[in-house]
């Protein structure tokens, strides 16, 4: 078996999955199934937990937020990467070029942890120099 491609998943991939997004939900399910089967290795930042849990907590659904966190932290072939000084320094470069801080952290995490590509439906982030951006909708 050859080397598996390592995908960095933007938080929106998880949100589309959990909220069964009408356009991207089925694509997210397909991608996560492939990751679960071991067709890909996947990375995301621990920041993803914040972004995914905030909505349910805001709506008074702390239990659901905790379920999301449990799914993310135990999902097969998915590694949550912590922010460290290397990520912070690389994120500062993205931030200085006008990228919002959360997005800069995601992009920097993908670069520092050596993901092959950055999977997002945010077209602005797919055009950032330094990491190959890939649309969730292009992974079939």
N, CA and C atoms as a LAMMPS dump frame, in Angstrom:
ITEM: TIMESTEP
0
ITEM: NUMBER OF ATOMS
420
ITEM: BOX BOUNDS ff ff ff
-5.0000000000000000e+02 5.0000000000000000e+02
-5.0000000000000000e+02 5.0000000000000000e+02
-5.0000000000000000e+02 5.0000000000000000e+02
ITEM: ATOMS id mol type element x y z
1 1 1 N 0.85 -1.181 0
2 1 2 C 0 0 0
3 1 3 C 0.892 1.241 0
4 2 1 N 0.593 2.228 -0.861
5 2 2 C 1.38 3.452 -0.954
6 2 3 C 1.08 4.396 0.191
7 3 1 N 1.787 5.507 0.172
8 3 2 C 1.562 6.53 1.175
9 3 3 C 0.19 7.158 0.974
10 4 1 N -0.516 7.323 2.08
11 4 2 C -1.814 7.971 2.011
12 4 3 C -1.631 9.483 2.004
13 5 1 N -2.464 10.152 1.254
14 5 2 C -2.437 11.61 1.248
15 5 3 C -2.918 12.114 2.608
16 6 1 N -2.272 13.161 3.087
17 6 2 C -2.63 13.759 4.366
18 6 3 C -3.41 15.049 4.106
19 7 1 N -4.67 15.038 4.5
20 7 2 C -5.558 16.17 4.282
21 7 3 C -5.696 16.976 5.566
22 8 1 N -5.615 18.284 5.455
23 8 2 C -5.953 19.15 6.58
24 8 3 C -7.401 19.572 6.376
25 9 1 N -8.235 19.353 7.393
26 9 2 C -9.652 19.67 7.293
27 9 3 C -9.957 20.977 8.006
28 10 1 N -10.449 21.941 7.253
29 10 2 C -10.923 23.186 7.843
30 10 3 C -12.157 22.863 8.696
31 11 1 N -12.433 23.701 9.657
32 11 2 C -13.563 23.461 10.565
33 11 3 C -14.884 23.345 9.811
34 12 1 N -15 24.027 8.666
35 12 2 C -16.277 23.959 7.956
36 12 3 C -16.603 22.545 7.476
37 13 1 N -15.604 21.707 7.264
38 13 2 C -15.863 20.31 6.876
39 13 3 C -16.646 19.583 7.972
40 14 1 N -16.264 19.82 9.214
41 14 2 C -16.939 19.191 10.35
42 14 3 C -18.35 19.753 10.521
43 15 1 N -18.472 21.058 10.383
44 15 2 C -19.775 21.704 10.545
45 15 3 C -20.741 21.213 9.481
46 16 1 N -20.283 21.083 8.247
47 16 2 C -21.145 20.562 7.185
48 16 3 C -21.601 19.14 7.512
49 17 1 N -20.722 18.34 8.049
50 17 2 C -21.061 16.968 8.422
51 17 3 C -22.095 16.961 9.543
52 18 1 N -21.798 17.651 10.634
53 18 2 C -22.654 17.603 11.815
54 18 3 C -24.02 18.248 11.578
55 19 1 N -24.058 19.301 10.772
56 19 2 C -25.32 19.997 10.522
57 19 3 C -26.042 19.476 9.283
58 20 1 N -25.48 18.455 8.649
59 20 2 C -26.053 17.882 7.422
60 20 3 C -26.408 18.992 6.43
61 21 1 N -25.408 19.777 6.111
62 21 2 C -25.569 20.913 5.201
63 21 3 C -26.249 20.445 3.913
64 22 1 N -27.232 21.218 3.413
65 22 2 C -27.986 20.767 2.228
66 22 3 C -27.152 20.606 0.963
67 23 1 N -26.067 21.355 0.826
68 23 2 C -25.226 21.247 -0.37
69 23 3 C -23.997 20.383 -0.106
70 24 1 N -23.354 20.601 1.035
71 24 2 C -22.067 19.953 1.298
72 24 3 C -22.116 18.792 2.292
73 25 1 N -23.258 18.548 2.903
74 25 2 C -23.364 17.483 3.905
75 25 3 C -22.999 16.116 3.368
76 26 1 N -23.537 15.759 2.196
77 26 2 C -23.233 14.441 1.627
78 26 3 C -21.765 14.334 1.215
79 27 1 N -21.174 15.444 0.782
80 27 2 C -19.754 15.43 0.425
81 27 3 C -18.894 15.239 1.668
82 28 1 N -19.274 15.894 2.745
83 28 2 C -18.545 15.734 4.009
84 28 3 C -18.666 14.298 4.511
85 29 1 N -19.857 13.72 4.441
86 29 2 C -20.043 12.318 4.871
87 29 3 C -19.145 11.388 4.065
88 30 1 N -19.095 11.608 2.765
89 30 2 C -18.262 10.772 1.897
90 30 3 C -16.786 10.903 2.262
91 31 1 N -16.337 12.138 2.492
92 31 2 C -14.939 12.353 2.866
93 31 3 C -14.617 11.698 4.202
94 32 1 N -15.464 11.891 5.2
95 32 2 C -15.189 11.31 6.512
96 32 3 C -15.259 9.788 6.473
97 33 1 N -16.105 9.226 5.623
98 33 2 C -16.124 7.768 5.459
99 33 3 C -14.801 7.271 4.895
100 34 1 N -14.269 7.997 3.913
101 34 2 C -12.975 7.621 3.327
102 34 3 C -11.853 7.731 4.363
103 35 1 N -11.906 8.751 5.183
104 35 2 C -10.906 8.894 6.254
105 35 3 C -11.032 7.747 7.241
106 36 1 N -12.252 7.426 7.614
107 36 2 C -12.487 6.333 8.567
108 36 3 C -11.965 5.004 8.022
109 37 1 N -12.113 4.801 6.724
110 37 2 C -11.628 3.558 6.088
111 37 3 C -10.105 3.553 5.925
112 38 1 N -9.467 4.687 6.174
113 38 2 C -8.023 4.76 6.059
114 38 3 C -7.522 5.149 4.681
115 39 1 N -8.4 5.624 3.822
116 39 2 C -7.982 6.052 2.494
117 39 3 C -7.162 7.337 2.553
118 40 1 N -7.398 8.132 3.577
119 40 2 C -6.651 9.362 3.827
120 40 3 C -6.269 9.411 5.296
121 41 1 N -5.192 10.128 5.576
122 41 2 C -4.908 10.586 6.93
123 41 3 C -5.46 11.998 6.992
124 42 1 N -5.937 12.405 8.151
125 42 2 C -6.497 13.748 8.261
126 42 3 C -5.947 14.448 9.49
127 43 1 N -5.811 15.76 9.344
128 43 2 C -5.379 16.625 10.429
129 43 3 C -6.376 17.767 10.563
130 44 1 N -6.465 18.305 11.744
131 44 2 C -7.166 19.563 11.965
132 44 3 C -6.59 20.165 13.234
133 45 1 N -6.862 21.43 13.441
134 45 2 C -6.372 22.117 14.637
135 45 3 C -7.31 21.877 15.806
136 46 1 N -6.779 21.936 17.007
137 46 2 C -7.641 21.888 18.184
138 46 3 C -8.601 23.079 18.185
139 47 1 N -8.288 24.116 17.436
140 47 2 C -9.198 25.244 17.253
141 47 3 C -10.53 24.783 16.667
142 48 1 N -10.517 23.697 15.914
143 48 2 C -11.746 23.155 15.338
144 48 3 C -12.765 22.85 16.425
145 49 1 N -12.297 22.361 17.565
146 49 2 C -13.231 22.079 18.665
147 49 3 C -13.984 23.344 19.058
148 50 1 N -13.28 24.443 19.216
149 50 2 C -13.913 25.72 19.561
150 50 3 C -14.966 26.085 18.517
151 51 1 N -14.585 26.008 17.257
152 51 2 C -15.481 26.446 16.198
153 51 3 C -16.71 25.546 16.06
154 52 1 N -16.539 24.255 16.253
155 52 2 C -17.644 23.316 16.107
156 52 3 C -18.564 23.335 17.332
157 53 1 N -17.998 23.531 18.501
158 53 2 C -18.789 23.479 19.728
159 53 3 C -19.532 24.782 20.029
160 54 1 N -19.067 25.9 19.505
161 54 2 C -19.637 27.2 19.86
162 54 3 C -21.123 27.314 19.508
163 55 1 N -21.503 26.866 18.33
164 55 2 C -22.901 26.967 17.898
165 55 3 C -23.859 26.236 18.827
166 56 1 N -23.622 24.95 19.085
167 56 2 C -24.512 24.245 20.008
168 56 3 C -24.531 24.85 21.419
169 57 1 N -23.385 25.281 21.902
170 57 2 C -23.345 25.89 23.24
171 57 3 C -24.181 27.17 23.243
172 58 1 N -24.056 27.976 22.207
173 58 2 C -24.824 29.221 22.1
174 58 3 C -26.326 28.951 22.134
175 59 1 N -26.736 27.814 21.571
176 59 2 C -28.154 27.444 21.523
177 59 3 C -28.601 26.663 22.761
178 60 1 N -27.727 26.593 23.774
179 60 2 C -28.076 25.881 25.002
180 60 3 C -28 24.37 24.889
181 61 1 N -27.239 23.873 23.922
182 61 2 C -27.123 22.426 23.7
183 61 3 C -25.706 21.952 24.014
184 62 1 N -25.305 22.146 25.261
185 62 2 C -23.967 21.749 25.688
186 62 3 C -23.704 20.268 25.501
187 63 1 N -24.733 19.459 25.69
188 63 2 C -24.57 18.011 25.496
189 63 3 C -24.199 17.668 24.069
190 64 1 N -24.849 18.335 23.126
191 64 2 C -24.523 18.108 21.717
192 64 3 C -23.1 18.562 21.411
193 65 1 N -22.718 19.698 21.985
194 65 2 C -21.347 20.187 21.799
195 65 3 C -20.346 19.158 22.303
196 66 1 N -20.632 18.561 23.429
197 66 2 C -19.739 17.526 23.977
198 66 3 C -19.708 16.283 23.097
199 67 1 N -20.842 15.927 22.507
200 67 2 C -20.873 14.789 21.578
201 67 3 C -19.998 15.074 20.358
202 68 1 N -20.086 16.29 19.84
203 68 2 C -19.243 16.667 18.707
204 68 3 C -17.763 16.553 19.076
205 69 1 N -17.422 17.052 20.249
206 69 2 C -16.027 16.989 20.696
207 69 3 C -15.564 15.54 20.815
208 70 1 N -16.407 14.686 21.35
209 70 2 C -16.061 13.262 21.487
210 70 3 C -15.859 12.624 20.114
211 71 1 N -16.729 12.924 19.169
212 71 2 C -16.586 12.368 17.818
213 71 3 C -15.286 12.824 17.165
214 72 1 N -14.983 14.103 17.294
215 72 2 C -13.77 14.634 16.663
216 72 3 C -12.512 14.045 17.298
217 73 1 N -12.484 13.989 18.613
218 73 2 C -11.261 13.557 19.3
219 73 3 C -11.019 12.056 19.225
220 74 1 N -12.022 11.295 18.838
221 74 2 C -11.844 9.838 18.752
222 74 3 C -11.978 9.308 17.326
223 75 1 N -12.113 10.194 16.356
224 75 2 C -12.351 9.747 14.986
225 75 3 C -11.104 9.053 14.435
226 76 1 N -11.278 7.876 13.816
227 76 2 C -10.124 7.144 13.266
228 76 3 C -9.396 7.931 12.178
229 77 1 N -8.092 7.844 12.192
230 77 2 C -7.223 8.435 11.17
231 77 3 C -7.28 9.963 11.124
232 78 1 N -7.744 10.569 12.21
233 78 2 C -7.797 12.028 12.338
234 78 3 C -6.98 12.439 13.554
235 79 1 N -6.06 13.356 13.359
236 79 2 C -5.234 13.879 14.443
237 79 3 C -5.542 15.35 14.641
238 80 1 N -5.85 15.721 15.881
239 80 2 C -5.994 17.136 16.218
240 80 3 C -4.627 17.653 16.616
241 81 1 N -4.228 18.729 16.005
242 81 2 C -2.901 19.3 16.224
243 81 3 C -3.009 20.513 17.139
244 82 1 N -2.152 20.555 18.127
245 82 2 C -2.14 21.683 19.054
246 82 3 C -1.411 22.867 18.448
247 83 1 N -1.825 24.04 18.881
248 83 2 C -1.111 25.246 18.48
249 83 3 C 0.148 25.336 19.335
250 84 1 N 1.264 25.612 18.687
251 84 2 C 2.531 25.779 19.394
252 84 3 C 3.225 27.017 18.829
253 85 1 N 4.449 27.256 19.263
254 85 2 C 5.134 28.474 18.806
255 85 3 C 5.405 28.461 17.307
256 86 1 N 5.62 27.297 16.723
257 86 2 C 5.858 27.212 15.279
258 86 3 C 4.588 27.584 14.502
259 87 1 N 3.46 27.07 14.987
260 87 2 C 2.18 27.409 14.357
261 87 3 C 1.905 28.907 14.527
262 88 1 N 2.139 29.427 15.729
263 88 2 C 1.877 30.85 15.989
264 88 3 C 2.723 31.747 15.087
265 89 1 N 3.984 31.424 14.939
266 89 2 C 4.867 32.245 14.092
267 89 3 C 4.442 32.174 12.628
268 90 1 N 4.092 30.991 12.158
269 90 2 C 3.642 30.864 10.756
270 90 3 C 2.299 31.557 10.579
271 91 1 N 1.408 31.448 11.572
272 91 2 C 0.1 32.106 11.507
273 91 3 C 0.253 33.624 11.438
274 92 1 N 1.266 34.141 12.121
275 92 2 C 1.5 35.589 12.089
276 92 3 C 1.763 36.059 10.665
277 93 1 N 2.445 35.262 9.877
278 93 2 C 2.705 35.624 8.473
279 93 3 C 1.402 35.672 7.676
280 94 1 N 0.556 34.675 7.882
281 94 2 C -0.744 34.685 7.191
282 94 3 C -1.584 35.865 7.659
283 95 1 N -1.574 36.113 8.964
284 95 2 C -2.353 37.225 9.537
285 95 3 C -1.869 38.565 8.983
286 96 1 N -0.573 38.715 8.857
287 96 2 C 0.001 39.965 8.331
288 96 3 C -0.412 40.216 6.879
289 97 1 N -0.781 39.151 6.17
290 97 2 C -1.21 39.309 4.78
291 97 3 C -2.725 39.512 4.667
292 98 1 N -3.399 39.671 5.813
293 98 2 C -4.821 39.987 5.792
294 98 3 C -5.766 38.85 6.118
295 99 1 N -5.242 37.665 6.398
296 99 2 C -6.088 36.516 6.75
297 99 3 C -6.536 36.668 8.206
298 100 1 N -7.807 36.399 8.472
299 100 2 C -8.319 36.477 9.844
300 100 3 C -7.599 35.469 10.729
301 101 1 N -7.466 35.804 12.01
302 101 2 C -6.673 34.977 12.933
303 101 3 C -7.079 33.509 12.969
304 102 1 N -8.367 33.158 13.115
305 102 2 C -8.694 31.719 13.134
306 102 3 C -8.269 31.003 11.85
307 103 1 N -8.506 31.647 10.714
308 103 2 C -8.101 31.037 9.444
309 103 3 C -6.588 30.941 9.342
310 104 1 N -5.887 31.963 9.831
311 104 2 C -4.418 31.941 9.819
312 104 3 C -3.892 30.781 10.649
313 105 1 N -4.533 30.513 11.776
314 105 2 C -4.123 29.387 12.631
315 105 3 C -4.352 28.067 11.903
316 106 1 N -5.497 27.921 11.256
317 106 2 C -5.757 26.685 10.5
318 106 3 C -4.727 26.501 9.39
319 107 1 N -4.495 27.54 8.609
320 107 2 C -3.53 27.435 7.514
321 107 3 C -2.132 27.105 8.022
322 108 1 N -1.72 27.793 9.079
323 108 2 C -0.387 27.561 9.64
324 108 3 C -0.259 26.148 10.192
325 109 1 N -1.311 25.659 10.805
326 109 2 C -1.281 24.29 11.334
327 109 3 C -1.086 23.298 10.2
328 110 1 N -1.787 23.521 9.097
329 110 2 C -1.64 22.639 7.936
330 110 3 C -0.211 22.644 7.419
331 111 1 N 0.4 23.822 7.363
332 111 2 C 1.771 23.935 6.86
333 111 3 C 2.761 23.303 7.834
334 112 1 N 2.673 23.666 9.099
335 112 2 C 3.639 23.185 10.104
336 112 3 C 3.566 21.671 10.267
337 113 1 N 2.359 21.114 10.243
338 113 2 C 2.2 19.671 10.423
339 113 3 C 2.262 18.91 9.095
340 114 1 N 2.623 19.631 8.008
341 114 2 C 2.944 19.036 6.708
342 114 3 C 1.79 18.297 6.028
343 115 1 N 0.624 18.912 6.03
344 115 2 C -0.5 18.361 5.27
345 115 3 C -0.215 18.516 3.783
346 116 1 N -0.71 17.591 2.993
347 116 2 C -0.552 17.671 1.546
348 116 3 C -1.458 18.736 0.93
349 117 1 N -2.603 18.956 1.556
350 117 2 C -3.521 19.973 1.063
351 117 3 C -4.462 20.427 2.172
352 118 1 N -5.113 21.541 1.934
353 118 2 C -6.016 22.181 2.881
354 118 3 C -7.419 22.1 2.294
355 119 1 N -8.303 21.322 2.927
356 119 2 C -9.648 21.096 2.399
357 119 3 C -10.609 22.091 3.04
358 120 1 N -11.236 22.904 2.192
359 120 2 C -12.173 23.925 2.662
360 120 3 C -13.115 24.312 1.532
361 121 1 N -14.279 24.785 1.885
362 121 2 C -15.169 25.369 0.894
363 121 3 C -15.036 26.883 0.87
364 122 1 N -14.143 27.428 1.67
365 122 2 C -13.892 28.869 1.682
366 122 3 C -12.932 29.186 0.537
367 123 1 N -13.454 29.743 -0.529
368 123 2 C -12.637 29.971 -1.732
369 123 3 C -11.461 30.899 -1.467
370 124 1 N -11.583 31.813 -0.52
371 124 2 C -10.465 32.715 -0.198
372 124 3 C -9.27 31.924 0.333
373 125 1 N -9.542 30.907 1.13
374 125 2 C -8.457 30.138 1.748
375 125 3 C -7.82 29.153 0.778
376 126 1 N -8.518 28.799 -0.27
377 126 2 C -7.936 27.888 -1.263
378 126 3 C -6.92 28.593 -2.151
379 127 1 N -6.851 29.913 -2.074
380 127 2 C -5.95 30.688 -2.931
381 127 3 C -4.711 31.178 -2.189
382 128 1 N -4.529 30.779 -0.958
383 128 2 C -3.421 31.266 -0.142
384 128 3 C -2.126 30.578 -0.564
385 129 1 N -1.093 31.357 -0.764
386 129 2 C 0.208 30.816 -1.129
387 129 3 C 0.825 30.085 0.065
388 130 1 N 1.431 28.956 -0.184
389 130 2 C 2.118 28.2 0.854
390 130 3 C 1.467 26.872 1.188
391 131 1 N 0.214 26.678 0.747
392 131 2 C -0.464 25.398 0.97
393 131 3 C -1.472 25.221 -0.182
394 132 1 N -1.554 24.026 -0.685
395 132 2 C -2.487 23.741 -1.781
396 132 3 C -3.907 23.623 -1.235
397 133 1 N -4.767 24.519 -1.666
398 133 2 C -6.169 24.498 -1.249
399 133 3 C -7.002 23.615 -2.166
400 134 1 N -7.893 22.849 -1.561
401 134 2 C -8.749 21.937 -2.31
402 134 3 C -10.181 22.096 -1.82
403 135 1 N -11.117 22.198 -2.736
404 135 2 C -12.523 22.283 -2.365
405 135 3 C -13.031 20.911 -1.925
406 136 1 N -13.817 20.906 -0.884
407 136 2 C -14.464 19.679 -0.434
408 136 3 C -15.223 19.062 -1.604
409 137 1 N -15.858 19.909 -2.392
410 137 2 C -16.654 19.428 -3.52
411 137 3 C -15.798 18.807 -4.632
412 138 1 N -14.477 18.994 -4.603
413 138 2 C -13.631 18.399 -5.642
414 138 3 C -13.102 17.024 -5.248
415 139 1 N -13.31 16.622 -4.002
416 139 2 C -12.865 15.302 -3.539
417 139 3 C -13.982 14.301 -3.785
418 140 1 N -13.804 13.471 -4.75
419 140 2 C -14.85 12.489 -5.094
420 140 3 C -14.287 11.107 -4.995
